[in-house]
Amino acid sequence: VGFLFKITAVPFHMWSPDVYEGAPTPITAFFVIVPKAALFGVFLRIFLESFYDFLLPWQKILLVSSLCSMLLGSLAALSQTRIKRLLAYSSIGHVGYLLAGFACGTIEGIQALLIYLFIYIFMNINIFALLLCGMRRETLQTVPRIKFISDFSFLSKTQPILALTFTITLFSMAGIPPLAGFYSKAYLF
């Protein structure tokens, strides 16, 4: 239960949107990237080496949590207006994909999980780097100006390269075909 709580898998996900929104953006980036990478490494180590004979009962629990995480993460993200809450629900959905690779219990599932985890970490580093870059004004002020999704409406007029990079990264997170996010999900399935 502690692992599912920390990686924000359903049904232990309720804390993450509020914490992600309330924390400063660099801390939110840390919450999204570092614990998931570390905990999936520990998760693999404990379950596949210690509980290998008992993996079958855990597979059912992990598959249900995986499917619920994918569904809830995708559906709840549709109604969000704040960017950090959207990324929190996106993180919940991506944890569902990661758990699907883990629940296989085979070497192919582990390989798919590791490829997906690497691409997931790279996409999140890119998203939060772009958010932090877009949050600073041209002067030396550090007042955040990107808080809502609607704040991105004129980003292509003011910072076109940032807007293009952000668009490509979001399409990759959504799994649009020619991008890395699509290939990692396809390999996972």
C-alpha positions as CSV (number, residue, x, y, z in Angstrom):
1,V,0.0,0.0,0.0
2,G,2.9,2.4,0.8
3,F,4.3,1.9,-2.7
4,L,1.0,2.6,-4.4
5,F,0.5,5.6,-2.2
6,K,3.9,7.1,-3.0
7,I,3.7,6.5,-6.7
8,T,0.2,8.0,-6.7
9,A,-1.7,5.0,-8.1
10,V,-5.4,4.7,-7.7
11,P,-7.0,4.3,-5.1
12,F,-4.2,6.1,-3.1
13,H,-3.9,9.1,-5.4
14,M,-6.1,11.7,-3.7
15,W,-3.2,13.7,-2.2
16,S,-1.2,14.4,-5.4
17,P,-3.3,17.1,-7.2
18,D,-3.4,19.2,-4.0
19,V,0.2,18.8,-3.2
20,Y,1.4,19.3,-6.7
21,E,-0.6,22.6,-7.0
22,G,0.4,23.9,-3.5
23,A,4.1,23.2,-3.8
24,P,6.5,25.5,-5.7
25,T,7.1,24.4,-9.3
26,P,10.7,23.0,-8.7
27,I,9.4,20.9,-5.8
28,T,6.5,19.7,-7.9
29,A,9.0,18.7,-10.6
30,F,11.0,16.8,-7.9
31,F,7.8,15.0,-6.7
32,V,6.9,14.0,-10.3
33,I,10.3,12.7,-11.3
34,V,12.6,11.4,-8.6
35,P,10.3,9.3,-6.3
36,K,8.7,7.5,-9.2
37,A,12.0,6.5,-10.7
38,A,13.4,5.4,-7.3
39,L,10.2,3.6,-6.2
40,F,9.8,1.7,-9.4
41,G,13.4,0.5,-9.0
42,V,12.6,-0.6,-5.4
43,F,9.3,-2.0,-6.5
44,L,10.9,-4.2,-9.1
45,R,13.6,-5.4,-6.8
46,I,11.2,-6.3,-4.0
47,F,8.4,-7.9,-5.9
48,L,10.3,-9.8,-8.6
49,E,13.1,-11.1,-6.4
50,S,11.4,-11.6,-3.0
51,F,7.8,-12.3,-4.0
52,Y,8.3,-14.0,-7.3
53,D,6.3,-17.1,-6.3
54,F,3.5,-15.0,-4.9
55,L,3.3,-12.6,-7.9
56,L,0.1,-14.0,-9.2
57,P,-2.2,-12.6,-6.4
58,W,-0.3,-9.3,-6.6
59,Q,-0.8,-9.2,-10.4
60,K,-4.6,-8.9,-10.0
61,I,-4.3,-6.1,-7.6
62,L,-1.7,-4.3,-9.7
63,L,-3.8,-4.7,-12.9
64,V,-6.9,-3.3,-11.3
65,S,-4.9,-0.4,-9.9
66,S,-3.3,0.1,-13.3
67,L,-6.5,0.2,-15.2
68,C,-8.2,2.5,-12.7
69,S,-5.2,4.8,-12.7
70,M,-5.2,5.0,-16.5
71,L,-9.0,5.7,-16.6
72,L,-9.1,8.2,-13.7
73,G,-6.0,10.0,-14.7
74,S,-7.3,10.5,-18.3
75,L,-10.8,11.4,-17.4
76,A,-10.0,13.7,-14.4
77,A,-7.4,15.6,-16.5
78,L,-10.1,16.7,-19.0
79,S,-11.8,19.0,-16.5
80,Q,-8.7,20.7,-15.1
81,T,-8.0,24.4,-15.6
82,R,-4.7,24.7,-13.7
83,I,-1.6,23.4,-15.3
84,K,-0.2,21.7,-12.1
85,R,-3.4,19.8,-11.5
86,L,-3.4,18.7,-15.1
87,L,0.1,17.4,-14.7
88,A,-0.8,15.6,-11.5
89,Y,-3.6,13.7,-13.1
90,S,-1.4,13.1,-16.1
91,S,1.1,11.6,-13.7
92,I,-1.6,9.3,-12.2
93,G,-2.4,8.1,-15.7
94,H,1.2,7.4,-16.6
95,V,1.6,5.5,-13.3
96,G,-1.2,3.3,-14.6
97,Y,0.8,2.5,-17.8
98,L,3.9,1.8,-15.7
99,L,2.0,-0.6,-13.4
100,A,0.7,-2.4,-16.5
101,G,4.2,-3.2,-17.6
102,F,5.0,-4.3,-14.0
103,A,2.0,-6.5,-13.6
104,C,3.1,-8.7,-16.5
105,G,5.7,-10.3,-14.4
106,T,7.8,-11.1,-17.4
107,I,11.2,-9.8,-18.7
108,E,9.4,-8.2,-21.7
109,G,7.1,-6.3,-19.3
110,I,10.1,-5.1,-17.2
111,Q,11.9,-4.0,-20.4
112,A,8.8,-2.1,-21.5
113,L,8.4,-0.6,-18.0
114,L,12.0,0.7,-18.0
115,I,11.8,2.1,-21.5
116,Y,8.5,3.8,-20.6
117,L,10.0,5.1,-17.3
118,F,13.0,6.6,-19.1
119,I,10.8,8.4,-21.7
120,Y,8.3,9.5,-19.0
121,I,11.2,11.0,-16.9
122,F,12.6,12.8,-20.0
123,M,9.2,14.2,-20.9
124,N,8.5,15.5,-17.4
125,I,12.0,17.1,-17.1
126,N,11.2,18.8,-20.4
127,I,7.7,19.9,-19.3
128,F,8.9,21.4,-16.0
129,A,11.9,23.0,-17.5
130,L,9.5,24.7,-20.0
131,L,7.2,25.7,-17.2
132,L,10.0,27.2,-15.1
133,C,11.3,29.0,-18.2
134,G,7.9,30.4,-19.0
135,M,7.2,31.4,-15.4
136,R,9.9,34.0,-15.3
137,R,9.3,37.4,-16.8
138,E,11.8,39.2,-19.0
139,T,12.9,41.3,-16.0
140,L,14.6,39.9,-12.9
141,Q,11.3,39.4,-11.2
142,T,10.4,35.8,-10.3
143,V,6.6,36.3,-10.3
144,P,4.9,33.3,-11.8
145,R,2.7,34.1,-14.8
146,I,1.7,30.6,-15.9
147,K,-0.8,29.1,-13.5
148,F,-3.8,28.3,-15.6
149,I,-4.0,26.4,-18.9
150,S,-5.5,29.6,-20.5
151,D,-2.2,31.4,-19.7
152,F,-0.7,29.5,-22.7
153,S,-3.1,31.2,-25.1
154,F,-0.7,33.7,-26.5
155,L,2.6,31.9,-25.8
156,S,3.2,31.3,-29.5
157,K,3.1,35.1,-30.1
158,T,5.5,36.0,-27.3
159,Q,7.8,33.0,-27.2
160,P,7.3,30.8,-30.3
161,I,10.1,28.3,-29.7
162,L,8.9,27.7,-26.1
163,A,5.4,27.2,-27.4
164,L,6.5,24.7,-30.1
165,T,8.6,22.7,-27.7
166,F,5.8,22.7,-25.1
167,T,3.3,21.5,-27.8
168,I,5.6,18.7,-28.9
169,T,6.2,17.5,-25.4
170,L,2.5,17.5,-24.5
171,F,1.7,15.6,-27.7
172,S,4.4,13.1,-26.7
173,M,2.9,12.7,-23.2
174,A,-0.5,12.1,-24.8
175,G,0.9,9.4,-27.1
176,I,0.5,11.0,-30.5
177,P,2.1,8.6,-33.1
178,P,5.4,10.0,-34.4
179,L,6.7,10.9,-31.0
180,A,8.5,8.9,-28.3
181,G,5.5,8.8,-26.0
182,F,3.5,6.8,-28.6
183,Y,6.3,4.3,-29.2
184,S,6.8,3.7,-25.5
185,K,3.1,3.0,-25.0
186,A,3.0,0.8,-28.0
187,Y,5.9,-1.2,-26.8
188,L,4.3,-1.4,-23.4
189,F,1.1,-2.8,-24.8
